[in-house]
């Protein structure tokens, strides 16, 4: 396991083959609580659907997808169409772009009711995404463990993503590293995660 306790939280957390920046908490607690409630109440949440070994599954986790255009996003053999931006996504998009210096034209949101809902090892390397660009992950709600694993060497590390915090993955990260949100029965509070992305036009 790698030592993440660095004095500079904005340095690259990866030892090689990519660039992951943990910007820490960028939205203070009171404002983060406000955004959590706004997202919970105003996003068109739907249960996620995946196909595993030819079988169709509906997850407890809920998702939503928004963007500049009605982009098609295919993952786990399911196609999602982007909805038009709504409040407060555009506001949060502006905050994240200011922090990262990158531009995003779409956002995939996940709603986890508690720690039993998780995400397995994967890379955000779908053909619809512009390769090597920044993917910015903004978190609200329960603090969760977030893990990385190198595809070739199996090197791993984890960090805690806080309420109101921003994690950025860019350059060759998706090409060489997997990431996941592991389950935990100890976590009873919900979490909302927004991943801002750059889709090919």
N, CA, C and O of each residue as an XYZ file, in Angstrom:
804
protein
N       0.850     -1.199      0.000
C       0.000      0.000      0.000
C       0.883      1.246      0.000
O       1.952      1.254      0.610
N       0.437      2.289     -0.680
C       1.224      3.495     -0.802
C       0.886      4.489      0.304
O      -0.236      4.514      0.811
N       1.852      5.290      0.663
C       1.656      6.301      1.696
C       1.089      7.562      1.063
O       1.751      8.206      0.249
N      -0.149      7.916      1.440
C      -0.792      9.085      0.876
C      -0.712     10.298      1.791
O      -1.224     11.363      1.447
N      -0.080     10.156      2.943
C      -0.047     11.244      3.915
C       1.043     12.242      3.548
O       2.088     12.333      4.193
N       0.755     12.983      2.488
C       1.708     13.977      1.984
C       1.302     15.365      2.450
O       0.116     15.638      2.634
N       2.284     16.247      2.642
C       1.990     17.619      3.027
C       1.265     18.372      1.913
O       0.561     19.348      2.171
N       1.440     17.912      0.676
C       0.812     18.582     -0.463
C      -0.292     17.698     -1.020
O      -0.029     16.752     -1.763
N      -1.524     18.011     -0.658
C      -2.646     17.185     -1.083
C      -2.929     17.329     -2.579
O      -3.712     16.556     -3.130
N      -2.303     18.307     -3.248
C      -2.545     18.515     -4.656
C      -1.469     17.868     -5.529
O      -1.452     18.093     -6.739
N      -0.590     17.085     -4.956
C       0.406     16.375     -5.744
C      -0.203     15.097     -6.311
O      -1.244     14.628     -5.850
N       0.465     14.545     -7.316
C      -0.009     13.320     -7.953
C       0.060     12.146     -6.976
O       1.116     11.865     -6.410
N      -1.069     11.463     -6.780
C      -1.108     10.326     -5.866
C      -0.601      9.033     -6.500
O      -0.305      8.070     -5.794
N      -0.499      9.010     -7.821
C      -0.051      7.794     -8.496
C       1.473      7.737     -8.564
O       2.118      8.763     -8.783
N       2.054      6.557     -8.379
C       3.506      6.434     -8.476
C       4.002      6.419     -9.921
O       5.163      6.735    -10.182
N       3.124      6.051    -10.862
C       3.481      5.992    -12.280
C       2.213      5.786    -13.112
O       1.155      5.438    -12.587
N       2.347      6.009    -14.417
C       1.298      5.690    -15.398
C      -0.022      6.418    -15.165
O      -1.090      5.824    -15.318
N       0.035      7.677    -14.805
C      -1.216      8.407    -14.660
C      -1.075      9.571    -13.701
O       0.015      9.862    -13.207
N      -2.189     10.229    -13.446
C      -2.181     11.404    -12.585
C      -3.527     11.500    -11.863
O      -4.565     11.696    -12.497
N      -3.504     11.362    -10.551
C      -4.695     11.495     -9.710
C      -4.425     12.582     -8.681
O      -3.447     12.515     -7.935
N      -5.287     13.573     -8.645
C      -5.159     14.698     -7.720
C      -6.345     14.685     -6.758
O      -7.497     14.672     -7.193
N      -6.069     14.690     -5.460
C      -7.139     14.861     -4.480
C      -7.109     16.315     -4.028
O      -6.204     16.734     -3.307
N      -8.106     17.076     -4.459
C      -8.176     18.493     -4.127
C      -8.703     18.729     -2.715
O      -8.705     19.859     -2.226
N      -9.152     17.648     -2.057
C      -9.705     17.785     -0.717
C     -11.091     18.400     -0.741
O     -11.755     18.410     -1.777
N     -11.526     18.908      0.394
C     -12.850     19.524      0.505
C     -12.825     20.887     -0.179
O     -12.073     21.773      0.227
N     -13.638     21.056     -1.207
C     -13.705     22.326     -1.928
C     -15.020     23.052     -1.649
O     -15.169     24.223     -1.996
N     -15.980     22.354     -1.018
C     -17.265     22.954     -0.669
C     -17.495     22.709      0.820
O     -17.582     21.561      1.255
N     -17.592     23.771      1.591
C     -17.707     23.678      3.045
C     -18.981     22.934      3.460
O     -19.930     22.811      2.686
N     -18.972     22.443      4.698
C     -19.984     21.508      5.173
C     -21.424     22.004      4.988
O     -22.267     21.268      4.475
N     -21.711     23.239      5.400
C     -23.087     23.752      5.320
C     -23.557     23.829      3.873
O     -24.686     23.451      3.558
N     -22.681     24.323      2.990
C     -23.025     24.421      1.578
C     -23.111     23.042      0.937
O     -23.957     22.811      0.074
N     -22.237     22.119      1.355
C     -22.274     20.751      0.839
C     -23.579     20.062      1.222
O     -24.149     19.318      0.424
N     -24.053     20.310      2.447
C     -25.350     19.760      2.867
C     -26.477     20.284      1.975
O     -27.381     19.544      1.588
N     -26.399     21.577      1.659
C     -27.397     22.193      0.778
C     -27.399     21.518     -0.596
O     -28.458     21.171     -1.117
N     -26.208     21.333     -1.182
C     -26.130     20.718     -2.504
C     -26.603     19.264     -2.473
O     -27.253     18.801     -3.410
N     -26.280     18.550     -1.404
C     -26.754     17.166     -1.305
C     -28.276     17.131     -1.397
O     -28.832     16.336     -2.154
N     -28.949     17.983     -0.638
C     -30.415     18.002     -0.633
C     -30.977     18.422     -1.985
O     -31.974     17.866     -2.444
N     -30.341     19.402     -2.624
C     -30.797     19.848     -3.937
C     -30.669     18.729     -4.980
O     -31.577     18.510     -5.782
N     -29.537     18.031     -4.958
C     -29.333     16.927     -5.893
C     -30.310     15.782     -5.616
O     -30.869     15.193     -6.541
N     -30.504     15.483     -4.356
C     -31.423     14.400     -3.979
C     -32.835     14.687     -4.492
O     -33.529     13.778     -4.946
N     -33.254     15.941     -4.420
C     -34.639     16.304     -4.743
C     -34.879     16.669     -6.198
O     -36.012     16.573     -6.670
N     -33.837     17.088     -6.931
C     -34.067     17.639     -8.266
C     -33.464     16.825     -9.410
O     -33.704     17.138    -10.577
N     -32.697     15.802     -9.101
C     -32.117     14.961    -10.152
C     -33.084     13.834    -10.512
O     -33.766     13.290     -9.644
N     -33.136     13.492    -11.796
C     -34.013     12.403    -12.268
C     -33.331     11.054    -12.043
O     -32.801     10.440    -12.969
N     -33.361     10.620    -10.802
C     -32.694      9.374    -10.433
C     -33.437      8.163    -10.996
O     -34.667      8.112    -10.994
N     -32.657      7.184    -11.482
C     -33.200      5.911    -11.953
C     -32.295      4.789    -11.451
O     -31.083      4.972    -11.337
N     -32.870      3.645    -11.154
C     -32.050      2.502    -10.786
C     -31.137      2.136    -11.953
O     -31.564      2.119    -13.107
N     -29.878      1.844    -11.636
C     -28.935      1.476    -12.679
C     -29.234      0.080    -13.192
O     -29.742     -0.773    -12.464
N     -28.911     -0.137    -14.461
C     -29.102     -1.445    -15.079
C     -27.778     -1.909    -15.667
O     -27.064     -1.122    -16.290
N     -27.454     -3.160    -15.477
C     -26.226     -3.729    -16.021
C     -26.518     -5.122    -16.571
O     -27.467     -5.786    -16.156
N     -25.684     -5.546    -17.507
C     -25.781     -6.904    -18.037
C     -24.479     -7.624    -17.719
O     -23.410     -7.212    -18.170
N     -24.569     -8.695    -16.943
C     -23.415     -9.491    -16.535
C     -23.608    -10.917    -17.025
O     -24.582    -11.583    -16.675
N     -22.661    -11.375    -17.841
C     -22.727    -12.721    -18.421
C     -24.087    -12.982    -19.072
O     -24.674    -14.055    -18.932
N     -24.567    -11.953    -19.794
C     -25.807    -12.099    -20.541
C     -27.081    -11.933    -19.739
O     -28.175    -12.006    -20.298
N     -26.961    -11.709    -18.435
C     -28.147    -11.565    -17.597
C     -28.355    -10.107    -17.201
O     -27.409     -9.403    -16.848
N     -29.595     -9.674    -17.265
C     -29.956     -8.289    -16.962
C     -30.182     -8.125    -15.462
O     -30.929     -8.892    -14.855
N     -29.531     -7.120    -14.866
C     -29.666     -6.855    -13.429
C     -30.042     -5.397    -13.214
O     -29.581     -4.511    -13.934
N     -30.884     -5.160    -12.216
C     -31.225     -3.804    -11.786
C     -30.627     -3.596    -10.407
O     -30.919     -4.355     -9.483
N     -29.789     -2.573    -10.257
C     -29.072     -2.354     -9.004
C     -29.900     -1.496     -8.044
O     -30.815     -0.782     -8.455
N     -29.560     -1.584     -6.770
C     -30.162     -0.689     -5.787
C     -29.650      0.737     -5.984
O     -30.379      1.707     -5.777
N     -28.392      0.844     -6.384
C     -27.805      2.146     -6.669
C     -28.581      2.848     -7.781
O     -29.010      2.209     -8.742
N     -28.760      4.147     -7.651
C     -29.449      4.922     -8.678
C     -28.455      5.800     -9.431
O     -27.415      6.183     -8.894
N     -28.788      6.112    -10.676
C     -27.903      6.911    -11.521
C     -28.689      7.970    -12.275
O     -29.916      7.918    -12.351
N     -27.964      8.929    -12.828
C     -28.522      9.931    -13.729
C     -27.393     10.414    -14.624
O     -26.225     10.360    -14.241
N     -27.738     10.884    -15.814
C     -26.736     11.296    -16.796
C     -27.204     12.571    -17.483
O     -28.304     12.615    -18.035
N     -26.366     13.614    -17.451
C     -26.703     14.914    -18.021
C     -25.568     15.400    -18.910
O     -24.423     14.978    -18.746
N     -25.881     16.288    -19.854
C     -24.828     16.797    -20.710
C     -25.257     17.935    -21.610
O     -26.429     18.306    -21.656
N     -24.274     18.490    -22.333
C     -24.526     19.574    -23.283
C     -25.425     19.128    -24.427
O     -26.216     19.909    -24.956
N     -25.289     17.852    -24.801
C     -26.084     17.256    -25.867
C     -26.636     15.923    -25.361
O     -26.306     15.490    -24.257
N     -27.463     15.288    -26.155
C     -28.019     13.984    -25.765
C     -27.013     12.885    -26.090
O     -27.291     11.976    -26.872
N     -25.823     12.991    -25.463
C     -24.776     11.996    -25.679
C     -25.266     10.604    -25.308
O     -26.065     10.440    -24.386
N     -24.780      9.602    -26.037
C     -25.021      8.211    -25.678
C     -23.818      7.696    -24.903
O     -22.673      7.893    -25.312
N     -24.080      7.046    -23.797
C     -23.004      6.511    -22.963
C     -23.276      5.026    -22.746
O     -24.295      4.653    -22.164
N     -22.358      4.181    -23.219
C     -22.526      2.732    -23.118
C     -21.538      2.178    -22.104
O     -20.327      2.296    -22.290
N     -22.043      1.577    -21.036
C     -21.198      0.847    -20.098
C     -22.021     -0.301    -19.523
O     -23.240     -0.202    -19.383
N     -21.336     -1.384    -19.195
C     -21.987     -2.619    -18.728
C     -23.079     -3.063    -19.701
O     -24.101     -3.619    -19.301
N     -22.832     -2.798    -21.012
C     -23.737     -3.209    -22.084
C     -25.101     -2.529    -22.032
O     -26.068     -3.028    -22.607
N     -25.179     -1.409    -21.354
C     -26.407     -0.618    -21.285
C     -26.109      0.778    -21.843
O     -25.064      1.355    -21.544
N     -27.025      1.321    -22.652
C     -26.855      2.649    -23.221
C     -27.704      3.671    -22.469
O     -28.901      3.471    -22.263
N     -27.065      4.769    -22.062
C     -27.769      5.869    -21.411
C     -27.701      7.108    -22.295
O     -26.693      7.350    -22.958
N     -28.778      7.894    -22.301
C     -28.843      9.134    -23.045
C     -28.798     10.307    -22.081
O     -29.513     10.320    -21.078
N     -27.964     11.285    -22.379
C     -27.816     12.439    -21.496
C     -29.067     13.314    -21.533
O     -29.622     13.586    -22.597
N     -29.493     13.746    -20.357
C     -30.579     14.711    -20.213
C     -30.005     16.120    -20.240
O     -28.813     16.295    -19.986
N     -30.826     17.143    -20.545
C     -30.339     18.532    -20.504
C     -29.953     18.929    -19.079
O     -30.560     18.465    -18.114
N     -28.944     19.787    -18.954
C     -28.492     20.241    -17.643
C     -29.642     20.838    -16.827
O     -30.540     21.474    -17.378
N     -29.602     20.628    -15.523
C     -30.574     21.225    -14.606
C     -29.814     21.814    -13.414
O     -28.646     21.498    -13.188
N     -30.494     22.667    -12.664
C     -29.932     23.187    -11.417
C     -29.882     22.043    -10.409
O     -30.834     21.265    -10.354
N     -28.815     21.895     -9.602
C     -27.654     22.792     -9.516
C     -26.421     22.286    -10.264
O     -25.298     22.675     -9.940
N     -26.623     21.419    -11.264
C     -25.472     20.803    -11.934
C     -24.584     21.831    -12.626
O     -23.358     21.739    -12.557
N     -25.189     22.803    -13.289
C     -24.379     23.804    -13.981
C     -23.542     24.617    -12.992
O     -22.397     24.969    -13.274
N     -24.126     24.907    -11.838
C     -23.401     25.643    -10.801
C     -22.208     24.839    -10.297
O     -21.111     25.373    -10.137
N     -22.432     23.552    -10.049
C     -21.354     22.677     -9.572
C     -20.307     22.464    -10.661
O     -19.112     22.392    -10.372
N     -20.750     22.363    -11.904
C     -19.823     22.221    -13.034
C     -18.857     23.411    -13.084
O     -17.658     23.228    -13.297
N     -19.371     24.613    -12.892
C     -18.534     25.815    -12.908
C     -17.517     25.792    -11.778
O     -16.360     26.162    -11.978
N     -17.938     25.358    -10.581
C     -17.034     25.262     -9.435
C     -15.898     24.275     -9.720
O     -14.731     24.561     -9.449
N     -16.253     23.123    -10.263
C     -15.265     22.078    -10.543
C     -14.307     22.511    -11.652
O     -13.103     22.275    -11.559
N     -14.834     23.137    -12.693
C     -13.964     23.604    -13.785
C     -12.984     24.666    -13.294
O     -11.842     24.720    -13.749
N     -13.429     25.503    -12.372
C     -12.529     26.515    -11.812
C     -11.391     25.852    -11.032
O     -10.249     26.310    -11.083
N     -11.706     24.777    -10.315
C     -10.694     24.084     -9.512
C      -9.701     23.304    -10.368
O      -8.503     23.306    -10.084
N     -10.188     22.641    -11.407
C      -9.328     21.749    -12.195
C      -8.694     22.441    -13.391
O      -7.663     21.991    -13.893
N      -9.305     23.540    -13.855
C      -8.824     24.185    -15.064
C      -9.197     23.442    -16.327
O      -8.689     23.759    -17.403
N     -10.081     22.451    -16.217
C     -10.519     21.648    -17.356
C     -11.947     22.028    -17.739
O     -12.630     22.740    -17.003
N     -12.388     21.542    -18.900
C     -13.752     21.767    -19.377
C     -14.474     20.429    -19.455
O     -13.899     19.434    -19.897
N     -15.731     20.402    -19.027
C     -16.541     19.181    -19.048
C     -17.859     19.455    -19.760
O     -18.433     20.537    -19.635
N     -18.333     18.461    -20.510
C     -19.599     18.632    -21.212
C     -20.652     17.597    -20.813
O     -21.717     17.535    -21.428
N     -20.372     16.791    -19.799
C     -21.344     15.798    -19.342
C     -21.053     15.423    -17.886
O     -19.963     15.670    -17.370
N     -22.042     14.829    -17.247
C     -21.887     14.421    -15.853
C     -22.713     13.163    -15.595
O     -23.910     13.120    -15.876
N     -22.053     12.147    -15.058
C     -22.729     10.926    -14.610
C     -22.809     10.973    -13.090
O     -21.798     11.165    -12.414
N     -24.016     10.797    -12.553
C     -24.234     10.859    -11.112
C     -24.626      9.489    -10.579
O     -25.346      8.738    -11.237
N     -24.148      9.173     -9.387
C     -24.514      7.936     -8.695
C     -25.051      8.265     -7.311
O     -24.502      9.114     -6.608
N     -26.121      7.592     -6.926
C     -26.691      7.734     -5.589
C     -26.596      6.384     -4.879
O     -27.218      5.406     -5.294
N     -25.807      6.345     -3.803
C     -25.631      5.137     -2.994
C     -26.409      5.322     -1.691
O     -26.137      6.251     -0.931
N     -27.368      4.447     -1.436
C     -28.213      4.597     -0.252
C     -27.444      4.362      1.044
O     -27.742      4.975      2.070
N     -26.455      3.473      0.995
C     -25.630      3.169      2.165
C     -24.370      2.439      1.697
O     -24.138      2.292      0.497
N     -23.560      1.982      2.656
C     -22.285      1.378      2.317
C     -22.363      0.015      1.663
O     -21.365     -0.458      1.119
N     -23.525     -0.636      1.698
C     -23.645     -1.940      1.036
C     -23.690     -1.792     -0.484
O     -23.447     -2.759     -1.207
N     -23.998     -0.599     -0.971
C     -24.017     -0.333     -2.407
C     -22.642      0.176     -2.820
O     -22.103      1.104     -2.218
N     -22.087     -0.440     -3.847
C     -20.688     -0.192     -4.181
C     -20.499     -0.190     -5.691
O     -21.459     -0.291     -6.455
N     -19.238     -0.073     -6.105
C     -18.873     -0.130     -7.522
C     -17.619     -0.983     -7.641
O     -16.636     -0.751     -6.937
N     -17.652     -1.976     -8.539
C     -16.514     -2.873     -8.703
C     -15.386     -2.242     -9.500
O     -15.499     -1.112     -9.976
N     -14.286     -2.995     -9.641
C     -13.117     -2.504    -10.374
C     -13.494     -2.180    -11.822
O     -14.131     -2.989    -12.496
N     -13.105     -1.008    -12.292
C     -13.364     -0.607    -13.670
C     -12.493      0.593    -14.019
O     -11.890      1.217    -13.145
N     -12.438      0.905    -15.309
C     -11.814      2.127    -15.803
C     -12.851      2.894    -16.607
O     -13.697      2.299    -17.275
N     -12.780      4.209    -16.540
C     -13.663      5.049    -17.346
C     -12.987      5.315    -18.685
O     -12.551      6.429    -18.974
N     -12.912      4.255    -19.498
C     -12.182      4.340    -20.766
C     -13.071      4.008    -21.958
O     -12.594      3.505    -22.976
N     -14.361      4.290    -21.830
C     -15.283      4.021    -22.920
C     -14.932      4.868    -24.142
O     -14.346      5.944    -24.024
N     -15.301      4.362    -25.311
C     -14.898      5.012    -26.562
C     -15.554      6.386    -26.720
O     -15.064      7.219    -27.482
N     -16.655      6.627    -26.009
C     -17.333      7.919    -26.129
C     -16.564      9.054    -25.445
O     -16.763     10.227    -25.763
N     -15.691      8.698    -24.511
C     -14.963      9.704    -23.750
C     -13.689     10.130    -24.467
O     -13.022      9.317    -25.107
N     -13.363     11.396    -24.355
C     -12.113     11.888    -24.946
C     -10.940     11.379    -24.131
O     -10.833     11.670    -22.940
N     -10.063     10.622    -24.764
C      -8.968      9.937    -24.072
C      -7.993     10.926    -23.439
O      -7.595     11.913    -24.057
N      -7.616     10.636    -22.182
C      -6.591     11.400    -21.502
C      -7.067     12.675    -20.851
O      -6.282     13.355    -20.191
N      -8.349     13.025    -21.019
C      -8.851     14.254    -20.408
C      -9.221     14.023    -18.949
O      -9.303     12.887    -18.481
N      -9.439     15.116    -18.250
C      -9.756     15.069    -16.823
C     -11.152     14.491    -16.580
O     -12.107     14.828    -17.279
N     -11.252     13.620    -15.581
C     -12.535     13.186    -15.030
C     -12.544     13.638    -13.581
O     -11.685     13.241    -12.794
N     -13.522     14.476    -13.228
C     -13.567     15.088    -11.899
C     -14.703     14.486    -11.091
O     -15.863     14.533    -11.500
N     -14.360     13.921     -9.939
C     -15.324     13.217     -9.091
C     -15.613     14.053     -7.842
O     -14.749     14.231     -6.985
N     -16.843     14.559     -7.759
C     -17.274     15.411     -6.649
C     -18.211     14.608     -5.752
O     -19.169     14.009     -6.239
N     -17.942     14.591     -4.440
C     -18.679     13.730     -3.513
C     -19.445     14.527     -2.468
O     -18.956     15.527     -1.942
N     -20.664     14.058     -2.176
C     -21.477     14.614     -1.104
C     -22.050     13.475     -0.280
O     -22.380     12.417     -0.815
N     -22.167     13.695      1.036
C     -22.748     12.672      1.898
C     -21.693     11.873      2.629
O     -20.658     12.405      3.029
N     -21.964     10.592      2.801
C     -21.104      9.724      3.604
C     -19.677      9.680      3.076
O     -19.453      9.614      1.867
N     -18.718      9.716      3.989
C     -17.324      9.499      3.608
C     -17.162      8.043      3.172
O     -17.646      7.129      3.840
N     -16.478      7.836      2.044
C     -16.299      6.479      1.536
C     -14.838      6.235      1.162
O     -14.106      7.158      0.804
N     -14.444      4.995      1.255
C     -13.139      4.561      0.793
C     -13.161      4.483     -0.729
O     -14.154      4.045     -1.310
N     -12.073      4.905     -1.386
C     -11.967      4.862     -2.844
C     -10.621      4.250     -3.180
O      -9.592      4.697     -2.674
N     -10.618      3.225     -4.037
C      -9.407      2.429     -4.255
C      -8.967      2.435     -5.710
O      -9.780      2.558     -6.626
N      -7.638      2.296     -5.901
C      -7.038      2.190     -7.225
C      -6.202      0.916     -7.300
O      -5.637      0.471     -6.301
N      -6.131      0.334     -8.500
C      -5.281     -0.847     -8.730
C      -4.691     -0.772    -10.136
O      -5.413     -0.582    -11.115
N      -3.373     -0.924    -10.223
C      -2.708     -0.888    -11.519
C      -3.039     -2.155    -12.308
O      -3.033     -3.257    -11.758
N      -3.327     -1.991    -13.597
C      -3.762     -3.129    -14.413
C      -2.670     -4.169    -14.633
O      -2.962     -5.356    -14.777
N      -1.410     -3.729    -14.659
C      -0.312     -4.662    -14.935
C       0.388     -5.131    -13.667
O       0.633     -6.327    -13.506
N       0.713     -4.213    -12.769
C       1.517     -4.568    -11.591
C       0.680     -4.944    -10.374
O       1.202     -5.504     -9.410
N      -0.623     -4.637    -10.415
C      -1.528     -4.864     -9.276
C      -1.204     -3.994     -8.057
O      -1.730     -4.241     -6.972
N      -0.349     -2.985     -8.220
C      -0.126     -2.027     -7.129
C      -1.456     -1.382     -6.757
O      -2.261     -1.059     -7.630
N      -1.686     -1.192     -5.445
C      -2.960     -0.659     -4.985
C      -2.759      0.441     -3.952
O      -1.769      0.460     -3.222
N      -3.723      1.355     -3.910
C      -3.805      2.288     -2.796
C      -5.244      2.742     -2.647
O      -6.043      2.625     -3.576
N      -5.569      3.260     -1.478
C      -6.918      3.738     -1.181
C      -6.837      5.079     -0.465
O      -5.826      5.405      0.157
N      -7.906      5.844     -0.558
C      -8.032      7.077      0.202
C      -9.499      7.264      0.569
O     -10.384      6.648     -0.025
N      -9.743      8.123      1.555
C     -11.097      8.459      1.964
C     -11.520      9.728      1.230
O     -10.821     10.740      1.276
N     -12.663      9.670      0.553
C     -13.200     10.864     -0.102
C     -14.272     11.461      0.799
O     -15.228     10.784      1.178
N     -14.104     12.729      1.134
C     -14.926     13.398      2.133
C     -16.148     14.089      1.525
O     -16.247     14.263      0.310
N     -17.059     14.471      2.390
C     -18.237     15.263      2.050
C     -17.788     16.622      1.496
O     -17.108     17.386      2.181
N     -18.178     16.913      0.243
C     -17.787     18.171     -0.392
C     -16.415     18.155     -1.027
O     -15.870     19.215     -1.333
N     -15.835     16.971     -1.237
C     -14.464     16.885     -1.756
C     -14.425     16.587     -3.247
O     -15.407     16.133     -3.835
N     -13.261     16.853     -3.848
C     -13.059     16.666     -5.283
C     -11.829     15.806     -5.539
O     -10.748     16.084     -5.022
N     -12.003     14.761     -6.339
C     -10.917     13.878     -6.782
C     -10.856     13.966     -8.301
O     -11.872     13.825     -8.982
N      -9.652     14.201     -8.829
C      -9.489     14.347    -10.277
C      -8.568     13.264    -10.827
O      -7.475     13.038    -10.308
N      -9.031     12.592    -11.893
C      -8.241     11.572    -12.589
C      -7.995     12.059    -14.011
O      -8.936     12.438    -14.709
N      -6.702     12.051    -14.455
C      -6.428     12.581    -15.787
C      -5.217     11.889    -16.409
O      -4.624     10.976    -15.835
N      -4.873     12.366    -17.618
C      -3.754     11.824    -18.407
C      -3.961     10.322    -18.640
O      -5.024      9.936    -19.127
N      -2.993      9.463    -18.315
C      -3.099      8.034    -18.655
C      -3.720      7.179    -17.550
O      -3.598      5.955    -17.573
N      -4.384      7.816    -16.584
C      -4.926      7.066    -15.446
C      -5.886      5.969    -15.885
O      -5.755      4.829    -15.438
N      -6.838      6.282    -16.743
C      -7.843      5.283    -17.138
C      -7.235      4.165    -17.983
O      -7.746      3.046    -18.003
N      -6.143      4.476    -18.678
C      -5.476      3.476    -19.517
C      -4.761      2.422    -18.685
O      -4.707      1.254    -19.072
N      -4.204      2.832    -17.530
C      -3.349      1.930    -16.763
C      -3.901      1.519    -15.396
O      -3.405      0.569    -14.789
N      -4.921      2.226    -14.910
C      -5.411      1.955    -13.560
C      -6.906      1.651    -13.533
O      -7.687      2.216    -14.299
N      -7.278      0.754    -12.642
C      -8.680      0.499    -12.309
C      -9.005      1.258    -11.023
O      -8.110      1.579    -10.241
N     -10.283      1.541    -10.815
C     -10.695      2.119     -9.536
C     -12.035      1.517     -9.115
O     -12.770      0.972     -9.939
N     -12.337      1.623     -7.836
C     -13.595      1.071     -7.342
C     -14.019      1.782     -6.058
O     -13.219      2.447     -5.400
N     -15.296      1.624     -5.722
C     -15.855      2.068     -4.452
C     -16.247      0.806     -3.689
O     -17.309      0.241     -3.951
N     -15.411      0.347     -2.747
C     -15.689     -0.921     -2.069
C     -16.872     -0.801     -1.106
O     -17.169      0.290     -0.619
N     -17.548     -1.924     -0.833
C     -18.680     -1.900      0.098
C     -18.218     -1.841      1.547
O     -17.089     -2.208      1.872
N     -19.116     -1.371      2.412
C     -18.865     -1.360      3.850
C     -20.200     -1.407      4.588
O     -21.040     -0.525      4.415
N     -20.392     -2.430      5.404
C     -21.625     -2.559      6.175
C     -21.699     -1.541      7.305
O     -22.762     -1.346      7.894
N     -20.581     -0.891      7.612
C     -20.548      0.068      8.707
C     -21.129      1.426      8.308
O     -21.470      2.235      9.170
N     -21.240      1.672      6.999
C     -21.721      2.970      6.529
C     -23.225      2.900      6.290
O     -23.695      2.129      5.454
N     -23.972      3.711      7.034
C     -25.436      3.689      6.938
C     -25.993      4.929      6.237
O     -27.171      4.959      5.880
N     -25.164      5.945      6.040
C     -25.623      7.185      5.421
C     -25.469      7.126      3.896
O     -24.614      6.396      3.393
N     -26.283      7.882      3.163
C     -26.194      7.890      1.698
C     -25.046      8.752      1.186
O     -24.507      9.587      1.912
N     -24.686      8.536     -0.066
C     -23.648      9.324     -0.744
C     -24.087      9.622     -2.164
O     -24.635      8.760     -2.850
N     -23.845     10.841     -2.597
C     -24.058     11.238     -3.987
C     -22.708     11.588     -4.593
O     -21.939     12.365     -4.027
N     -22.431     11.002     -5.750
C     -21.165     11.243     -6.442
C     -21.448     11.757     -7.850
O     -22.287     11.205     -8.561
N     -20.750     12.807     -8.247
C     -20.863     13.368     -9.583
C     -19.522     13.216    -10.290
O     -18.496     13.640     -9.758
N     -19.513     12.625    -11.465
C     -18.276     12.546    -12.237
C     -18.457     13.354    -13.523
O     -19.190     12.966    -14.434
N     -17.763     14.486    -13.560
C     -17.801     15.359    -14.731
C     -16.798     14.846    -15.750
O     -15.664     14.513    -15.407
N     -17.228     14.784    -17.017
C     -16.444     14.141    -18.071
C     -16.457     14.973    -19.349
O     -17.252     15.900    -19.506
N     -15.541     14.609    -20.266
C     -15.499     15.247    -21.582
C     -15.830     14.186    -22.646
O     -15.055     13.262    -22.890
N     -17.004     14.352    -23.267
C     -17.431     13.432    -24.325
C     -17.016     13.955    -25.693
O     -16.944     15.163    -25.921
N     -16.747     13.028    -26.588
C     -16.426     13.386    -27.964
C     -17.672     13.935    -28.641
O     -18.759     13.373    -28.509
N     -17.510     15.037    -29.367
C     -18.624     15.599    -30.142
C     -18.696     15.000    -31.541
O     -19.574     15.363    -32.324
